[in-house]
């Protein structure tokens, strides 16, 4: 089975979907939530780039890449708990 995976910009139309993403309880302590990641991306808007991850027009995750501190290049990936079951 083939899946089309798309990275989409965070917009007014999909922000609520992005903020609703949750990881499994086992992963919760290891992953920063999307609201915090989006806040950091906004502060570092010239060097951080957040995206919603979709498979066949269904949101399945969140990715952020770029610099969100003064010293580190960062990559964040959150996959919805719905996709890990």
N, CA and C atoms as a LAMMPS dump frame, in Angstrom:
ITEM: TIMESTEP
0
ITEM: NUMBER OF ATOMS
255
ITEM: BOX BOUNDS ff ff ff
-5.0000000000000000e+02 5.0000000000000000e+02
-5.0000000000000000e+02 5.0000000000000000e+02
-5.0000000000000000e+02 5.0000000000000000e+02
ITEM: ATOMS id mol type element x y z
1 1 1 N 0.849 -1.182 0
2 1 2 C 0 0 0
3 1 3 C 0.892 1.241 0
4 2 1 N 0.637 2.159 -0.907
5 2 2 C 1.397 3.399 -0.993
6 2 3 C 0.69 4.503 -0.219
7 3 1 N 1.497 5.333 0.44
8 3 2 C 0.956 6.474 1.168
9 3 3 C 1.658 7.732 0.686
10 4 1 N 0.884 8.77 0.481
11 4 2 C 1.445 10.061 0.147
12 4 3 C 1.633 10.832 1.45
13 5 1 N 2.868 11.119 1.797
14 5 2 C 3.18 11.891 2.995
15 5 3 C 3.463 13.315 2.563
16 6 1 N 2.802 14.267 3.224
17 6 2 C 2.976 15.682 2.9
18 6 3 C 3.368 16.465 4.143
19 7 1 N 4.256 17.421 3.964
20 7 2 C 4.562 18.417 4.991
21 7 3 C 3.841 19.684 4.591
22 8 1 N 3.009 20.196 5.493
23 8 2 C 2.255 21.416 5.198
24 8 3 C 2.594 22.489 6.221
25 9 1 N 2.587 23.736 5.776
26 9 2 C 2.785 24.862 6.688
27 9 3 C 1.683 24.877 7.737
28 10 1 N 2.011 25.427 8.898
29 10 2 C 1.012 25.612 9.939
30 10 3 C 0.251 26.889 9.59
31 11 1 N -1.065 26.775 9.499
32 11 2 C -1.905 27.902 9.092
33 11 3 C -3.102 28.025 10.031
34 12 1 N -3.899 29.053 9.793
35 12 2 C -5.16 29.194 10.547
36 12 3 C -6.056 27.981 10.37
37 13 1 N -5.984 27.394 9.197
38 13 2 C -6.861 26.273 8.885
39 13 3 C -6.472 24.976 9.609
40 14 1 N -5.19 24.796 9.934
41 14 2 C -4.785 23.527 10.553
42 14 3 C -4.172 23.646 11.952
43 15 1 N -4.1 24.849 12.487
44 15 2 C -3.468 25.036 13.798
45 15 3 C -4.142 24.211 14.895
46 16 1 N -5.464 24.125 14.884
47 16 2 C -6.154 23.351 15.923
48 16 3 C -5.832 21.867 15.825
49 17 1 N -5.722 21.35 14.603
50 17 2 C -5.326 19.948 14.417
51 17 3 C -3.925 19.7 14.967
52 18 1 N -3.021 20.63 14.696
53 18 2 C -1.645 20.499 15.164
54 18 3 C -1.607 20.525 16.69
55 19 1 N -2.308 21.474 17.28
56 19 2 C -2.31 21.584 18.741
57 19 3 C -2.978 20.383 19.419
58 20 1 N -3.852 19.698 18.712
59 20 2 C -4.539 18.539 19.276
60 20 3 C -3.696 17.266 19.23
61 21 1 N -2.57 17.284 18.524
62 21 2 C -1.737 16.086 18.442
63 21 3 C -1.235 15.687 19.822
64 22 1 N -1.304 14.405 20.109
65 22 2 C -0.809 13.857 21.374
66 22 3 C 0.035 12.633 21.063
67 23 1 N 1.105 12.474 21.822
68 23 2 C 1.899 11.254 21.713
69 23 3 C 1.372 10.251 22.728
70 24 1 N 1.825 9.017 22.618
71 24 2 C 1.388 8.001 23.578
72 24 3 C 1.904 8.356 24.971
73 25 1 N 1.246 7.844 25.983
74 25 2 C 1.614 8.129 27.37
75 25 3 C 3.068 7.737 27.644
76 26 1 N 3.537 6.659 27.022
77 26 2 C 4.917 6.211 27.226
78 26 3 C 5.939 7.207 26.683
79 27 1 N 5.544 8.004 25.698
80 27 2 C 6.454 8.959 25.068
81 27 3 C 6.327 10.382 25.62
82 28 1 N 5.318 10.617 26.409
83 28 2 C 4.992 11.972 26.866
84 28 3 C 6.155 12.679 27.556
85 29 1 N 6.936 11.969 28.34
86 29 2 C 8.049 12.599 29.067
87 29 3 C 9.255 12.883 28.188
88 30 1 N 9.258 12.353 26.977
89 30 2 C 10.412 12.501 26.098
90 30 3 C 10.23 13.557 25.019
91 31 1 N 8.991 13.983 24.808
92 31 2 C 8.681 14.85 23.669
93 31 3 C 8.03 16.144 24.147
94 32 1 N 8.547 17.256 23.655
95 32 2 C 7.944 18.556 23.918
96 32 3 C 6.604 18.642 23.195
97 33 1 N 5.584 19.182 23.839
98 33 2 C 4.276 19.254 23.167
99 33 3 C 4.309 20.269 22.023
100 34 1 N 3.328 20.164 21.153
101 34 2 C 3.324 21.005 19.955
102 34 3 C 3.166 22.486 20.272
103 35 1 N 2.412 22.821 21.304
104 35 2 C 2.234 24.237 21.646
105 35 3 C 3.575 24.872 22.001
106 36 1 N 4.368 24.18 22.797
107 36 2 C 5.691 24.71 23.181
108 36 3 C 6.604 24.782 21.949
109 37 1 N 6.574 23.752 21.116
110 37 2 C 7.399 23.759 19.907
111 37 3 C 7.009 24.889 18.961
112 38 1 N 5.705 25.126 18.823
113 38 2 C 5.244 26.225 17.972
114 38 3 C 5.625 27.581 18.555
115 39 1 N 5.568 27.713 19.87
116 39 2 C 5.968 28.971 20.505
117 39 3 C 7.446 29.254 20.239
118 40 1 N 8.281 28.232 20.365
119 40 2 C 9.71 28.41 20.077
120 40 3 C 9.93 28.745 18.601
121 41 1 N 9.182 28.099 17.727
122 41 2 C 9.318 28.394 16.294
123 41 3 C 8.937 29.841 16.002
124 42 1 N 7.935 30.353 16.699
125 42 2 C 7.542 31.744 16.491
126 42 3 C 8.638 32.691 16.975
127 43 1 N 9.208 32.411 18.135
128 43 2 C 10.286 33.258 18.667
129 43 3 C 11.49 33.245 17.724
130 44 1 N 11.803 32.076 17.182
131 44 2 C 12.943 31.93 16.269
132 44 3 C 12.464 31.814 14.819
133 45 1 N 11.497 32.648 14.45
134 45 2 C 10.83 32.512 13.149
135 45 3 C 11.749 32.66 11.941
136 46 1 N 12.912 33.25 12.11
137 46 2 C 13.836 33.374 10.979
138 46 3 C 14.682 32.125 10.771
139 47 1 N 14.716 31.235 11.775
140 47 2 C 15.587 30.061 11.678
141 47 3 C 14.909 28.742 12.044
142 48 1 N 13.645 28.768 12.444
143 48 2 C 12.93 27.54 12.803
144 48 3 C 11.73 27.367 11.87
145 49 1 N 11.491 26.134 11.454
146 49 2 C 10.485 25.89 10.435
147 49 3 C 9.578 24.72 10.843
148 50 1 N 8.365 25.023 11.321
149 50 2 C 7.425 23.97 11.738
150 50 3 C 6.515 23.534 10.586
151 51 1 N 6.159 22.256 10.602
152 51 2 C 5.272 21.704 9.587
153 51 3 C 4.316 20.692 10.207
154 52 1 N 3.138 20.596 9.653
155 52 2 C 2.213 19.515 9.983
156 52 3 C 2.504 18.374 9.012
157 53 1 N 2.449 17.144 9.515
158 53 2 C 2.677 15.964 8.679
159 53 3 C 1.326 15.317 8.399
160 54 1 N 1.051 15.104 7.12
161 54 2 C -0.214 14.498 6.701
162 54 3 C 0.051 13.236 5.884
163 55 1 N -0.798 12.257 6.074
164 55 2 C -0.855 11.098 5.188
165 55 3 C -2.273 11.04 4.654
166 56 1 N -2.391 11.098 3.34
167 56 2 C -3.689 11.076 2.674
168 56 3 C -4.676 12.063 3.311
169 57 1 N -4.216 13.295 3.482
170 57 2 C -5.011 14.409 4.017
171 57 3 C -5.453 14.239 5.47
172 58 1 N -4.821 13.338 6.212
173 58 2 C -5.095 13.172 7.637
174 58 3 C -3.837 13.551 8.403
175 59 1 N -3.961 14.437 9.382
176 59 2 C -2.792 14.835 10.162
177 59 3 C -2.314 13.652 11
178 60 1 N -1.015 13.393 10.944
179 60 2 C -0.44 12.284 11.693
180 60 3 C 0.732 12.721 12.556
181 61 1 N 1.191 13.965 12.385
182 61 2 C 2.336 14.388 13.171
183 61 3 C 2.706 15.838 12.947
184 62 1 N 3.827 16.182 13.566
185 62 2 C 4.353 17.541 13.562
186 62 3 C 5.866 17.434 13.452
187 63 1 N 6.463 18.3 12.654
188 63 2 C 7.918 18.344 12.533
189 63 3 C 8.376 19.797 12.624
190 64 1 N 9.524 19.981 13.249
191 64 2 C 10.133 21.314 13.3
192 64 3 C 11.63 21.124 13.129
193 65 1 N 12.184 21.918 12.265
194 65 2 C 13.619 21.877 12.07
195 65 3 C 14.157 23.298 12.111
196 66 1 N 15.441 23.422 12.386
197 66 2 C 16.069 24.729 12.417
198 66 3 C 16.667 25.033 13.761
199 67 1 N 17.061 26.272 13.94
200 67 2 C 17.671 26.703 15.188
201 67 3 C 16.63 27.337 16.084
202 68 1 N 16.496 26.796 17.303
203 68 2 C 15.562 27.379 18.267
204 68 3 C 16.249 27.687 19.587
205 69 1 N 17.56 27.697 19.54
206 69 2 C 18.355 28.228 20.646
207 69 3 C 19.476 29.009 19.978
208 70 1 N 20.297 29.63 20.756
209 70 2 C 21.384 30.394 20.16
210 70 3 C 22.552 29.515 19.73
211 71 1 N 22.527 28.225 20.115
212 71 2 C 23.696 27.39 19.856
213 71 3 C 23.415 26.06 19.167
214 72 1 N 22.158 25.684 18.969
215 72 2 C 21.897 24.324 18.496
216 72 3 C 20.983 24.278 17.278
217 73 1 N 21.288 23.338 16.394
218 73 2 C 20.381 22.997 15.307
219 73 3 C 19.503 21.871 15.834
220 74 1 N 18.217 21.976 15.599
221 74 2 C 17.272 21.082 16.25
222 74 3 C 16.323 20.465 15.237
223 75 1 N 15.927 19.23 15.488
224 75 2 C 14.885 18.567 14.704
225 75 3 C 13.93 17.916 15.679
226 76 1 N 12.666 18.269 15.603
227 76 2 C 11.615 17.686 16.449
228 76 3 C 10.659 16.928 15.552
229 77 1 N 10.218 15.793 16.035
230 77 2 C 9.246 15.005 15.295
231 77 3 C 8.255 14.418 16.295
232 78 1 N 6.988 14.715 16.097
233 78 2 C 5.927 14.179 16.939
234 78 3 C 4.999 13.382 16.03
235 79 1 N 4.808 12.119 16.377
236 79 2 C 3.877 11.266 15.644
237 79 3 C 2.679 11.001 16.556
238 80 1 N 1.496 11.227 16.048
239 80 2 C 0.275 11.062 16.808
240 80 3 C 0.173 9.663 17.403
241 81 1 N -0.337 9.588 18.633
242 81 2 C -0.517 8.282 19.277
243 81 3 C -1.437 7.391 18.454
244 82 1 N -2.316 7.992 17.663
245 82 2 C -3.221 7.209 16.816
246 82 3 C -2.45 6.39 15.775
247 83 1 N -1.269 6.88 15.395
248 83 2 C -0.465 6.187 14.378
249 83 3 C 0.472 5.152 14.984
250 84 1 N 0.611 5.121 16.289
251 84 2 C 1.565 4.214 16.923
252 84 3 C 0.893 3.008 17.556
253 85 1 N -0.404 2.879 17.379
254 85 2 C -1.118 1.736 17.962
255 85 3 C -1.292 0.627 16.953
